[in-house]
Amino acid sequence: MTDGSLMPKIMEDRKSGVCELTDPRMTRFFMTLGEAVALVRRAAESAPAGSVLIPVLPSVRVTDVIAALAPDCEVKVIGIRGAEKIHECMVSADEAPIADRFGSDYCLGLPTPKGIGGAYDSGTNPDVLSVEAIRERTPQAMAEAG
């Protein structure tokens, strides 16, 4: 998954019947296109100038995304490559003290931040989607898989 596009990569791998996985521990945040558009609108309409808005999202295990989108595929573990990370990090431990809640999001750059108590990454996020929830949230991908 070198280009950062997990779902298209799985859908492409599905055609061969073998999905490549660099590490079974991998997790990522999950955002639909509609959620991405809504984030951009929130950032443009209400975030303070110069701040960074970070969405609060559910996480997924990459193995669960493969199970949801390509359940009949063999999974081939190929090993982690280059700068690839096991977990996706949106707020580092160094940034956590200067982050704060801003509506339904986190924000960096508020005048008096309270901090968020620790890093925000997909591996420690308590909100993890199940295989069924991934399927429910990916109707276009599932239609293409059908």
TIRO-2110 file (N, C-alpha, C; in Angstrom, 1 decimal):
// TIRO-2110
0.8, -1.2, 0.0, N, 1, A
0.0, 0.0, 0.0, CA, 1, A
0.9, 1.2, 0.0, C, 1, A
1.7, 1.3, -1.0, N, 2, A
2.7, 2.4, -1.0, CA, 2, A
2.1, 3.8, -1.4, C, 2, A
0.9, 3.8, -2.0, N, 3, A
0.4, 5.1, -2.4, CA, 3, A
-0.6, 5.7, -1.4, C, 3, A
-0.8, 5.0, -0.3, N, 4, A
-1.7, 5.4, 0.7, CA, 4, A
-3.2, 5.2, 0.4, C, 4, A
-3.5, 4.5, -0.6, N, 5, A
-4.9, 4.2, -1.0, CA, 5, A
-5.2, 2.7, -0.7, C, 5, A
-5.6, 2.5, 0.5, N, 6, A
-5.9, 1.1, 1.0, CA, 6, A
-7.0, 0.4, 0.2, C, 6, A
-8.1, 1.0, 0.1, N, 7, A
-9.3, 0.3, -0.5, CA, 7, A
-9.1, 0.1, -2.0, C, 7, A
-8.6, 1.0, -2.7, N, 8, A
-8.4, 0.7, -4.2, CA, 8, A
-7.3, -0.4, -4.3, C, 8, A
-6.3, -0.4, -3.4, N, 9, A
-5.3, -1.4, -3.5, CA, 9, A
-5.9, -2.8, -3.2, C, 9, A
-6.8, -2.9, -2.3, N, 10, A
-7.4, -4.2, -1.9, CA, 10, A
-8.3, -4.6, -3.1, C, 10, A
-9.0, -3.6, -3.7, N, 11, A
-9.9, -4.0, -4.8, CA, 11, A
-9.1, -4.4, -6.0, C, 11, A
-8.0, -3.9, -6.2, N, 12, A
-7.1, -4.3, -7.3, CA, 12, A
-6.5, -5.7, -7.0, C, 12, A
-6.0, -5.9, -5.8, N, 13, A
-5.5, -7.2, -5.4, CA, 13, A
-6.6, -8.3, -5.5, C, 13, A
-7.8, -7.9, -5.2, N, 14, A
-8.9, -8.9, -5.2, CA, 14, A
-9.0, -9.6, -6.5, C, 14, A
-8.7, -8.9, -7.6, N, 15, A
-8.8, -9.5, -9.0, CA, 15, A
-7.9, -10.7, -9.1, C, 15, A
-6.8, -10.7, -8.4, N, 16, A
-5.8, -11.8, -8.5, CA, 16, A
-6.1, -12.9, -7.5, C, 16, A
-7.0, -12.6, -6.5, N, 17, A
-7.3, -13.6, -5.5, CA, 17, A
-6.3, -13.6, -4.4, C, 17, A
-5.3, -12.7, -4.4, N, 18, A
-4.3, -12.6, -3.3, CA, 18, A
-4.2, -11.1, -2.9, C, 18, A
-4.4, -10.9, -1.6, N, 19, A
-4.3, -9.5, -1.1, CA, 19, A
-2.9, -9.4, -0.4, C, 19, A
-2.1, -8.5, -0.7, N, 20, A
-0.9, -8.3, -0.1, CA, 20, A
-1.1, -7.4, 1.2, C, 20, A
-0.5, -7.8, 2.3, N, 21, A
-0.5, -7.1, 3.6, CA, 21, A
0.9, -7.0, 4.1, C, 21, A
1.3, -5.8, 4.4, N, 22, A
2.6, -5.6, 4.9, CA, 22, A
2.8, -6.1, 6.3, C, 22, A
1.8, -5.9, 7.2, N, 23, A
1.9, -6.3, 8.6, CA, 23, A
0.5, -6.5, 9.1, C, 23, A
0.2, -7.6, 9.7, N, 24, A
-1.2, -7.8, 10.2, CA, 24, A
-1.6, -7.0, 11.4, C, 24, A
-0.7, -6.3, 12.0, N, 25, A
-1.0, -5.4, 13.1, CA, 25, A
-1.5, -4.0, 12.7, C, 25, A
-1.3, -3.7, 11.4, N, 26, A
-1.6, -2.4, 10.8, CA, 26, A
-3.1, -1.9, 11.1, C, 26, A
-3.2, -0.6, 11.4, N, 27, A
-4.5, 0.0, 11.6, CA, 27, A
-4.4, 1.3, 10.8, C, 27, A
-5.6, 1.8, 10.5, N, 28, A
-5.7, 3.1, 9.8, CA, 28, A
-7.0, 3.8, 10.3, C, 28, A
-7.1, 5.1, 10.1, N, 29, A
-8.4, 5.8, 10.3, CA, 29, A
-9.2, 5.6, 9.1, C, 29, A
-10.6, 5.6, 9.3, N, 30, A
-11.5, 5.4, 8.3, CA, 30, A
-12.4, 6.7, 8.1, C, 30, A
-12.4, 7.2, 6.8, N, 31, A
-13.2, 8.4, 6.5, CA, 31, A
-13.8, 8.2, 5.1, C, 31, A
-15.1, 8.4, 5.1, N, 32, A
-15.8, 8.3, 3.8, CA, 32, A
-15.6, 9.6, 3.0, C, 32, A
-15.9, 9.6, 1.8, N, 33, A
-15.8, 10.9, 1.0, CA, 33, A
-16.7, 12.0, 1.5, C, 33, A
-17.9, 11.6, 1.9, N, 34, A
-18.8, 12.6, 2.5, CA, 34, A
-18.3, 13.2, 3.8, C, 34, A
-17.6, 12.4, 4.6, N, 35, A
-17.0, 12.9, 5.8, CA, 35, A
-15.8, 13.8, 5.5, C, 35, A
-15.1, 13.5, 4.5, N, 36, A
-14.0, 14.4, 4.1, CA, 36, A
-14.5, 15.7, 3.6, C, 36, A
-15.5, 15.7, 2.8, N, 37, A
-16.1, 17.0, 2.4, CA, 37, A
-16.6, 17.8, 3.6, C, 37, A
-17.3, 17.1, 4.5, N, 38, A
-17.8, 17.8, 5.7, CA, 38, A
-16.7, 18.4, 6.5, C, 38, A
-15.6, 17.7, 6.6, N, 39, A
-14.4, 18.3, 7.3, CA, 39, A
-13.9, 19.5, 6.7, C, 39, A
-13.8, 19.5, 5.4, N, 40, A
-13.3, 20.7, 4.6, CA, 40, A
-14.2, 21.9, 4.9, C, 40, A
-15.5, 21.6, 4.8, N, 41, A
-16.5, 22.7, 5.1, CA, 41, A
-16.4, 23.2, 6.5, C, 41, A
-16.3, 22.3, 7.5, N, 42, A
-16.1, 22.8, 8.9, CA, 42, A
-14.8, 23.7, 9.0, C, 42, A
-13.7, 23.2, 8.4, N, 43, A
-12.5, 23.9, 8.5, CA, 43, A
-12.6, 25.3, 7.9, C, 43, A
-13.3, 25.4, 6.7, N, 44, A
-13.4, 26.7, 6.0, CA, 44, A
-14.4, 27.6, 6.7, C, 44, A
-15.4, 27.0, 7.3, N, 45, A
-16.5, 27.9, 7.8, CA, 45, A
-16.3, 28.3, 9.3, C, 45, A
-15.6, 27.4, 10.1, N, 46, A
-15.7, 27.7, 11.5, CA, 46, A
-14.3, 27.6, 12.2, C, 46, A
-13.3, 27.0, 11.7, N, 47, A
-12.0, 26.9, 12.3, CA, 47, A
-11.3, 28.2, 12.4, C, 47, A
-10.6, 28.5, 13.5, N, 48, A
-9.9, 29.8, 13.6, CA, 48, A
-8.8, 29.8, 12.5, C, 48, A
-8.5, 31.0, 12.0, N, 49, A
-7.5, 31.2, 11.0, CA, 49, A
-6.1, 30.7, 11.5, C, 49, A
-5.4, 29.9, 10.7, N, 50, A
-4.1, 29.4, 11.0, CA, 50, A
-4.1, 28.1, 11.8, C, 50, A
-5.3, 27.6, 12.1, N, 51, A
-5.4, 26.4, 12.9, CA, 51, A
-5.5, 25.2, 12.0, C, 51, A
-5.3, 24.0, 12.6, N, 52, A
-5.4, 22.7, 11.9, CA, 52, A
-6.5, 21.9, 12.5, C, 52, A
-7.5, 21.5, 11.7, N, 53, A
-8.6, 20.7, 12.2, CA, 53, A
-8.3, 19.3, 11.9, C, 53, A
-8.4, 18.5, 13.0, N, 54, A
-8.2, 17.0, 12.9, CA, 54, A
-9.4, 16.3, 13.2, C, 54, A
-10.0, 15.5, 12.2, N, 55, A
-11.2, 14.8, 12.5, CA, 55, A
-11.1, 13.7, 13.5, C, 55, A
-12.1, 13.5, 14.3, N, 56, A
-12.2, 12.3, 15.2, CA, 56, A
-12.9, 11.3, 14.4, C, 56, A
-12.2, 10.2, 14.1, N, 57, A
-12.6, 9.1, 13.2, CA, 57, A
-12.5, 7.8, 13.9, C, 57, A
-13.3, 6.8, 13.4, N, 58, A
-13.1, 5.4, 13.8, CA, 58, A
-11.8, 4.9, 13.1, C, 58, A
-11.2, 3.9, 13.8, N, 59, A
-10.1, 3.1, 13.2, CA, 59, A
-10.6, 1.8, 12.6, C, 59, A
-9.7, 1.3, 11.7, N, 60, A
-10.0, -0.1, 11.2, CA, 60, A
-8.7, -0.8, 11.2, C, 60, A
-8.8, -2.1, 11.4, N, 61, A
-7.6, -3.0, 11.2, CA, 61, A
-7.6, -3.3, 9.8, C, 61, A
-6.4, -3.2, 9.2, N, 62, A
-6.3, -3.5, 7.8, CA, 62, A
-6.8, -4.9, 7.4, C, 62, A
-6.5, -5.9, 8.3, N, 63, A
-7.0, -7.2, 8.1, CA, 63, A
-8.5, -7.3, 8.0, C, 63, A
-9.2, -6.4, 8.8, N, 64, A
-10.7, -6.4, 8.7, CA, 64, A
-11.1, -5.7, 7.4, C, 64, A
-10.4, -4.7, 6.9, N, 65, A
-10.8, -4.1, 5.6, CA, 65, A
-10.7, -5.2, 4.5, C, 65, A
-9.6, -6.0, 4.6, N, 66, A
-9.4, -7.1, 3.6, CA, 66, A
-10.6, -8.1, 3.7, C, 66, A
-10.9, -8.4, 5.0, N, 67, A
-12.0, -9.4, 5.2, CA, 67, A
-13.4, -8.8, 4.7, C, 67, A
-13.6, -7.5, 4.8, N, 68, A
-14.8, -6.9, 4.4, CA, 68, A
-14.9, -6.8, 2.9, C, 68, A
-13.8, -6.4, 2.2, N, 69, A
-13.8, -6.1, 0.8, CA, 69, A
-13.4, -7.3, -0.1, C, 69, A
-12.6, -8.2, 0.5, N, 70, A
-12.1, -9.3, -0.3, CA, 70, A
-12.1, -10.6, 0.5, C, 70, A
-13.3, -11.0, 1.0, N, 71, A
-13.3, -12.1, 1.9, CA, 71, A
-12.8, -13.5, 1.4, C, 71, A
-12.8, -13.6, 0.1, N, 72, A
-12.4, -14.9, -0.5, CA, 72, A
-10.9, -14.9, -0.9, C, 72, A
-10.2, -13.8, -0.7, N, 73, A
-8.8, -13.8, -1.1, CA, 73, A
-7.9, -14.4, 0.0, C, 73, A
-6.8, -14.9, -0.6, N, 74, A
-5.7, -15.3, 0.3, CA, 74, A
-5.0, -14.1, 0.7, C, 74, A
-4.5, -14.0, 1.9, N, 75, A
-3.8, -12.9, 2.4, CA, 75, A
-2.3, -13.3, 2.5, C, 75, A
-1.5, -12.5, 1.8, N, 76, A
0.0, -12.8, 1.7, CA, 76, A
0.7, -11.7, 2.5, C, 76, A
1.3, -12.0, 3.6, N, 77, A
2.1, -11.0, 4.4, CA, 77, A
3.4, -10.8, 3.7, C, 77, A
3.7, -9.6, 3.3, N, 78, A
5.0, -9.3, 2.6, CA, 78, A
6.0, -8.5, 3.4, C, 78, A
5.7, -8.1, 4.5, N, 79, A
6.6, -7.3, 5.4, CA, 79, A
6.5, -5.8, 5.1, C, 79, A
6.8, -5.1, 6.2, N, 80, A
6.7, -3.7, 6.2, CA, 80, A
7.8, -3.1, 5.3, C, 80, A
7.5, -2.0, 4.6, N, 81, A
8.5, -1.5, 3.6, CA, 81, A
8.7, 0.0, 3.9, C, 81, A
9.9, 0.4, 3.7, N, 82, A
10.3, 1.9, 3.8, CA, 82, A
9.8, 2.6, 5.0, C, 82, A
9.2, 3.7, 4.8, N, 83, A
8.7, 4.6, 5.8, CA, 83, A
7.3, 4.2, 6.3, C, 83, A
6.8, 3.1, 5.9, N, 84, A
5.4, 2.6, 6.3, CA, 84, A
5.3, 2.5, 7.8, C, 84, A
4.2, 2.9, 8.3, N, 85, A
3.9, 2.8, 9.8, CA, 85, A
2.9, 1.8, 10.1, C, 85, A
3.0, 1.2, 11.3, N, 86, A
2.0, 0.2, 11.7, CA, 86, A
0.7, 0.9, 12.0, C, 86, A
0.7, 2.1, 12.7, N, 87, A
-0.5, 2.8, 13.0, CA, 87, A
-0.4, 4.3, 12.4, C, 87, A
-1.5, 4.8, 12.0, N, 88, A
-1.6, 6.1, 11.5, CA, 88, A
-1.7, 7.1, 12.7, C, 88, A
-1.0, 8.2, 12.7, N, 89, A
-1.0, 9.1, 13.8, CA, 89, A
-1.5, 10.5, 13.3, C, 89, A
-2.5, 11.0, 14.0, N, 90, A
-3.0, 12.3, 13.5, CA, 90, A
-2.6, 13.4, 14.5, C, 90, A
-2.4, 13.1, 15.8, N, 91, A
-1.9, 14.0, 16.7, CA, 91, A
-0.8, 13.3, 17.5, C, 91, A
0.5, 13.8, 17.4, N, 92, A
1.6, 13.1, 18.1, CA, 92, A
1.5, 13.4, 19.6, C, 92, A
2.3, 12.7, 20.4, N, 93, A
2.4, 12.9, 21.8, CA, 93, A
3.0, 14.3, 22.1, C, 93, A
3.8, 14.8, 21.2, N, 94, A
4.4, 16.2, 21.3, CA, 94, A
3.3, 17.2, 21.1, C, 94, A
2.4, 16.9, 20.2, N, 95, A
1.3, 17.9, 19.8, CA, 95, A
0.1, 17.8, 20.8, C, 95, A
-0.1, 16.7, 21.5, N, 96, A
-1.2, 16.5, 22.3, CA, 96, A
-1.4, 17.7, 23.3, C, 96, A
-0.4, 18.2, 24.0, N, 97, A
-0.6, 19.3, 25.0, CA, 97, A
-1.1, 20.6, 24.3, C, 97, A
-0.9, 20.8, 23.1, N, 98, A
-1.3, 22.0, 22.4, CA, 98, A
-2.5, 21.8, 21.5, C, 98, A
-3.2, 20.6, 21.7, N, 99, A
-4.4, 20.3, 20.9, CA, 99, A
-5.6, 20.5, 21.9, C, 99, A
-6.7, 20.6, 21.3, N, 100, A
-8.0, 20.8, 22.1, CA, 100, A
-9.1, 20.3, 21.2, C, 100, A
-10.3, 20.0, 21.9, N, 101, A
-11.5, 19.7, 21.2, CA, 101, A
-12.0, 21.0, 20.5, C, 101, A
-12.5, 20.9, 19.3, N, 102, A
-13.2, 22.0, 18.6, CA, 102, A
-14.4, 21.4, 18.0, C, 102, A
-15.5, 21.5, 18.6, N, 103, A
-16.7, 20.8, 18.1, CA, 103, A
-16.5, 19.3, 18.1, C, 103, A
-16.7, 18.6, 17.0, N, 104, A
-16.5, 17.2, 16.9, CA, 104, A
-15.1, 16.8, 16.5, C, 104, A
-14.2, 17.8, 16.4, N, 105, A
-12.9, 17.5, 15.9, CA, 105, A
-11.9, 17.9, 17.0, C, 105, A
-10.6, 17.6, 16.7, N, 106, A
-9.5, 18.1, 17.5, CA, 106, A
-8.9, 19.3, 16.7, C, 106, A
-8.3, 20.2, 17.4, N, 107, A
-7.7, 21.4, 16.7, CA, 107, A
-6.4, 21.7, 17.3, C, 107, A
-5.4, 22.1, 16.4, N, 108, A
-4.1, 22.6, 16.8, CA, 108, A
-4.2, 24.1, 16.4, C, 108, A
-3.8, 25.0, 17.3, N, 109, A
-3.7, 26.4, 16.9, CA, 109, A
-4.8, 27.2, 17.6, C, 109, A
-5.5, 26.7, 18.6, N, 110, A
-6.4, 27.5, 19.4, CA, 110, A
-5.6, 28.3, 20.4, C, 110, A
-6.2, 29.5, 20.8, N, 111, A
-5.4, 30.4, 21.6, CA, 111, A
-5.0, 29.8, 23.0, C, 111, A
-5.9, 29.1, 23.6, N, 112, A
-5.6, 28.5, 25.0, CA, 112, A
-6.0, 27.1, 25.0, C, 112, A
-5.2, 26.2, 24.4, N, 113, A
-5.5, 24.8, 24.3, CA, 113, A
-5.5, 24.1, 25.7, C, 113, A
-6.3, 23.1, 25.9, N, 114, A
-6.3, 22.4, 27.2, CA, 114, A
-5.6, 21.1, 27.1, C, 114, A
-5.2, 20.7, 25.8, N, 115, A
-4.5, 19.4, 25.6, CA, 115, A
-5.6, 18.3, 25.5, C, 115, A
-5.1, 17.2, 24.9, N, 116, A
-6.1, 16.1, 24.7, CA, 116, A
-5.6, 14.8, 25.4, C, 116, A
-4.6, 14.9, 26.2, N, 117, A
-4.2, 13.8, 27.1, CA, 117, A
-3.4, 12.7, 26.5, C, 117, A
-2.9, 12.9, 25.3, N, 118, A
-2.0, 11.9, 24.7, CA, 118, A
-2.2, 11.8, 23.2, C, 118, A
-1.3, 11.1, 22.6, N, 119, A
-1.4, 11.0, 21.1, CA, 119, A
-2.7, 10.4, 20.6, C, 119, A
-3.1, 10.8, 19.4, N, 120, A
-4.3, 10.3, 18.8, CA, 120, A
-3.8, 9.5, 17.5, C, 120, A
-3.8, 8.2, 17.7, N, 121, A
-3.4, 7.3, 16.6, CA, 121, A
-4.4, 6.2, 16.4, C, 121, A
-4.4, 5.6, 15.3, N, 122, A
-5.3, 4.5, 14.9, CA, 122, A
-5.1, 3.3, 15.7, C, 122, A
-4.0, 3.1, 16.3, N, 123, A
-3.7, 1.9, 17.1, CA, 123, A
-4.3, 1.9, 18.5, C, 123, A
-4.4, 3.1, 19.1, N, 124, A
-4.9, 3.3, 20.4, CA, 124, A
-6.3, 3.8, 20.5, C, 124, A
-6.9, 4.2, 19.3, N, 125, A
-8.2, 4.7, 19.2, CA, 125, A
-9.2, 3.6, 19.7, C, 125, A
-10.1, 3.9, 20.7, N, 126, A
-11.0, 2.9, 21.2, CA, 126, A
-12.2, 2.7, 20.2, C, 126, A
-12.4, 3.6, 19.2, N, 127, A
-13.5, 3.4, 18.3, CA, 127, A
-13.0, 2.7, 17.0, C, 127, A
-13.2, 1.3, 17.0, N, 128, A
-12.7, 0.5, 15.9, CA, 128, A
-13.9, -0.2, 15.2, C, 128, A
-14.0, 0.0, 13.9, N, 129, A
-15.1, -0.6, 13.1, CA, 129, A
-14.9, -2.1, 13.0, C, 129, A
-16.0, -2.8, 13.0, N, 130, A
-16.1, -4.2, 12.8, CA, 130, A
-16.1, -4.4, 11.3, C, 130, A
-15.9, -5.7, 10.9, N, 131, A
-15.9, -6.0, 9.4, CA, 131, A
-17.3, -5.6, 8.9, C, 131, A
-18.4, -5.9, 9.6, N, 132, A
-19.7, -5.6, 9.1, CA, 132, A
-19.9, -4.1, 9.0, C, 132, A
-19.4, -3.3, 10.0, N, 133, A
-19.5, -1.8, 9.9, CA, 133, A
-18.7, -1.3, 8.7, C, 133, A
-17.5, -1.9, 8.4, N, 134, A
-16.8, -1.5, 7.3, CA, 134, A
-17.6, -1.7, 6.0, C, 134, A
-18.2, -2.9, 5.9, N, 135, A
-19.0, -3.2, 4.7, CA, 135, A
-20.2, -2.2, 4.6, C, 135, A
-20.8, -1.8, 5.7, N, 136, A
-21.9, -0.9, 5.7, CA, 136, A
-21.5, 0.5, 5.2, C, 136, A
-20.3, 0.9, 5.6, N, 137, A
-19.8, 2.2, 5.2, CA, 137, A
-19.1, 2.3, 3.9, C, 137, A
-19.0, 1.2, 3.2, N, 138, A
-18.3, 1.2, 1.9, CA, 138, A
-19.2, 0.6, 0.8, C, 138, A
-20.4, 1.2, 0.6, N, 139, A
-21.3, 0.6, -0.4, CA, 139, A
-20.7, 0.6, -1.8, C, 139, A
-20.1, 1.7, -2.2, N, 140, A
-19.5, 1.7, -3.6, CA, 140, A
-18.4, 0.7, -3.7, C, 140, A
-17.6, 0.5, -2.8, N, 141, A
-16.5, -0.5, -2.8, CA, 141, A
-17.1, -1.9, -2.9, C, 141, A
-18.1, -2.1, -2.1, N, 142, A
-18.8, -3.4, -2.1, CA, 142, A
-19.5, -3.7, -3.4, C, 142, A
-20.1, -2.7, -4.0, N, 143, A
-20.7, -2.8, -5.3, CA, 143, A
-19.7, -3.2, -6.4, C, 143, A
-18.5, -2.6, -6.3, N, 144, A
-17.5, -2.9, -7.2, CA, 144, A
-16.9, -4.3, -7.0, C, 144, A
-16.9, -4.8, -5.7, N, 145, A
-16.4, -6.1, -5.4, CA, 145, A
-17.4, -7.2, -5.8, C, 145, A
-18.7, -6.8, -5.8, N, 146, A
-19.8, -7.8, -6.1, CA, 146, A
-19.6, -8.4, -7.4, C, 146, A
END
